[in-house]
Amino acid sequence: MINYIAIIVCILSVLFSLIEGSNYLDTHHDAIIFSNSIFIMNGLLPYKDFYVQYGIIQPTINAALFSIFGARFLIQNLVVAVVYALFLYFNFKIVKIILNEKAALLFLLILFFLDPFVILPWPNFFIGLFSCIGLYYFTKHIKYENINFFFISTFFFCLLPLTRINAGIIIIPILLIYSSYILYRNKSIVNLFKLIASLTPLLLLLYLFSDEDFIKQAVILP
């Protein structure tokens, strides 16, 4: 029953975000994310054919939905609204693991009443969601001593720099060090491949760093 209440609260957040977002337009963030999404939808390459200020995760998701439903600010608002609702829900799940369902629902309600909706397409909401998912699976890894949860956690934390280049610069090196300890304790070629798979976002980032345009846009210009 408590889980259903948590889901209803998150759905309400989506509805409130769509209602509030329909009456508000940020001429900076809305325009940048929307135009980047249009460029990707039309086949242009980020960091090569156009300037990217806030990473490629959000406009890539938007571009995929734009190609299906059409390029609309409503779709962009919906993406951010759902991301924020999922952020709330994973906070609920984290506290549920650490404490209990009642405490988790109370924490969710506090977050909801503090900020029941979002109106801006900030990449910070994606950073928050990926961090919460990563923390959720890392908590499960610690509690259940399941190595697979660690690999899932690592994958989501490694998505952070693709959302915003300076995101995750502290947690990712710590995870890399911890992953060496994990592999030492669980020596297996299968686990090695799982770790490599979890690091694929970082491998993409390393590939991007081989391009001079990416270095200028992601490191020098900001």
C-alpha positions in Angstrom: 0.0 0.0 0.0 2.8 2.4 0.9 4.5 1.7 -2.4 1.3 2.6 -4.3 1.1 5.9 -2.4 4.7 6.7 -3.3 3.9 6.0 -7.0 0.8 8.2 -6.8 2.8 11.1 -5.3 5.4 10.8 -8.2 2.6 10.8 -10.8 1.2 13.9 -9.2 4.6 15.5 -9.5 4.6 14.8 -13.2 1.1 16.3 -13.6 2.0 19.4 -11.6 5.2 19.8 -13.6 3.4 19.6 -17.0 0.8 22.1 -15.8 3.3 24.6 -14.4 5.8 24.1 -17.3 3.1 24.9 -19.8 2.9 28.5 -18.4 6.7 29.1 -18.2 9.4 29.4 -20.8 13.1 29.8 -19.9 14.6 31.5 -23.0 18.0 30.2 -22.0 17.7 26.5 -20.9 14.6 25.7 -22.8 16.0 27.1 -26.0 19.4 25.5 -25.7 18.1 22.0 -24.9 15.4 22.2 -27.5 17.7 23.3 -30.3 20.4 20.7 -29.4 17.6 18.0 -29.5 16.5 19.3 -32.9 20.1 19.1 -34.2 20.6 15.5 -33.0 17.2 14.5 -34.5 18.3 15.9 -37.8 21.5 13.9 -37.7 24.0 16.6 -36.7 26.9 15.4 -34.5 27.3 17.0 -31.0 30.6 18.8 -30.4 31.3 18.5 -34.1 28.5 20.2 -35.9 27.1 22.3 -33.1 28.1 23.6 -29.6 27.0 21.5 -26.6 26.8 23.2 -23.3 25.0 20.7 -21.1 26.0 17.2 -22.3 24.4 14.8 -24.7 22.2 12.6 -22.6 19.2 14.9 -22.3 19.0 16.2 -25.9 19.5 12.6 -27.2 16.5 11.4 -25.2 14.5 14.4 -26.4 15.6 13.8 -30.0 14.4 10.2 -29.9 11.0 11.3 -28.6 10.8 14.2 -31.1 11.3 11.9 -34.0 8.3 9.9 -32.8 5.9 12.5 -31.4 7.2 15.7 -33.1 9.4 18.5 -31.8 7.4 20.1 -29.0 8.2 21.9 -25.8 5.5 19.7 -24.2 7.6 16.6 -24.9 10.7 18.3 -23.5 8.8 19.3 -20.4 7.4 15.7 -20.1 10.9 14.2 -20.1 12.1 16.5 -17.3 8.9 15.9 -15.3 9.3 12.1 -15.5 13.0 12.3 -14.7 12.2 14.4 -11.6 9.4 12.0 -10.6 11.8 9.0 -10.9 14.3 11.0 -8.8 11.7 11.3 -6.0 10.8 7.6 -6.3 14.4 6.3 -6.1 14.9 8.5 -3.0 12.0 6.6 -1.6 13.5 3.3 -2.5 16.9 4.2 -1.0 15.4 5.2 2.4 13.2 2.1 2.3 16.4 -0.1 2.1 18.2 1.8 4.8 15.3 2.2 7.2 11.8 1.1 6.4 8.7 1.9 4.2 7.1 4.4 6.6 10.3 6.4 6.9 10.8 6.3 3.1 7.3 7.6 2.5 7.8 10.4 5.0 11.0 11.4 3.3 9.3 11.3 -0.1 6.5 13.5 1.1 9.0 16.0 2.6 10.8 16.2 -0.8 7.5 16.4 -2.7 6.1 19.3 -0.5 9.4 21.1 -0.6 9.4 21.0 -4.4 6.4 19.3 -6.0 7.2 20.1 -9.6 9.9 21.2 -12.0 9.7 23.8 -14.8 13.2 24.0 -16.3 15.0 21.4 -18.4 18.2 21.6 -16.3 20.7 18.7 -16.7 20.9 18.8 -12.9 17.6 16.8 -12.7 19.3 14.0 -14.8 22.4 14.2 -12.6 20.1 13.8 -9.6 18.3 10.8 -11.1 21.4 8.9 -12.2 23.1 9.6 -8.8 20.0 8.3 -7.0 19.8 5.1 -9.2 23.5 4.6 -8.7 23.2 5.1 -4.9 20.2 2.8 -4.8 22.0 -0.1 -6.4 25.2 0.6 -4.4 23.1 0.4 -1.2 21.7 -2.9 -2.4 25.2 -4.1 -3.2 26.3 -3.3 0.4 23.2 -4.8 2.0 22.9 -8.0 -0.1 26.6 -8.4 -1.0 25.7 -8.9 -4.6 28.4 -7.8 -7.0 26.0 -7.3 -9.9 24.4 -4.4 -8.1 27.8 -2.7 -7.9 28.2 -3.0 -11.7 24.7 -1.5 -12.3 25.6 1.3 -9.8 28.8 2.0 -11.5 27.1 2.3 -14.9 24.7 5.0 -13.7 27.4 7.0 -12.0 29.5 6.8 -15.1 26.7 8.4 -17.1 27.1 11.6 -15.0 29.9 13.2 -17.1 27.8 12.7 -20.3 25.1 14.6 -18.6 27.3 17.5 -17.6 31.1 17.3 -18.0 32.0 18.2 -14.4 29.5 15.8 -12.8 30.9 12.8 -11.0 34.5 13.9 -10.9 34.8 12.9 -7.3 32.6 9.7 -7.0 33.9 8.1 -10.3 37.6 7.9 -9.2 36.4 6.4 -5.9 34.3 3.8 -7.7 37.3 2.9 -9.9 39.4 2.3 -6.9 36.7 0.3 -5.2 36.2 -1.7 -8.4 39.8 -2.9 -8.2 39.1 -4.2 -4.7 35.9 -5.9 -6.0 37.7 -7.7 -8.8 40.5 -8.7 -6.4 37.9 -10.3 -4.1 35.9 -11.8 -7.0 38.5 -12.9 -9.5 36.6 -13.9 -12.6 36.8 -13.1 -16.3 33.0 -12.7 -16.3 33.2 -10.0 -13.6 35.9 -8.3 -15.6 33.7 -8.1 -18.6 30.8 -6.9 -16.4 33.0 -4.1 -15.1 34.1 -3.1 -18.6 30.4 -3.0 -19.6 29.6 -0.8 -16.6 32.4 1.6 -17.7 31.1 2.1 -21.3 30.0 5.7 -20.7 33.5 6.5 -19.6 34.9 4.8 -22.6 32.7 7.0 -24.8 33.9 10.0 -22.9 37.5 9.0 -23.5 36.7 8.6 -27.2 35.2 12.1 -27.2 38.4 13.5 -25.5 40.4 12.3 -28.5 38.6 15.0 -30.6 39.9 18.6 -30.4 36.4 20.1 -30.9 35.1 18.2 -27.8 38.0 19.5 -25.6 37.4 23.1 -26.8 33.6 22.9 -26.1 33.5 20.8 -23.0 36.7 22.0 -21.2 38.0 25.3 -22.5 35.0 27.3 -23.5 33.0 26.7 -20.2 
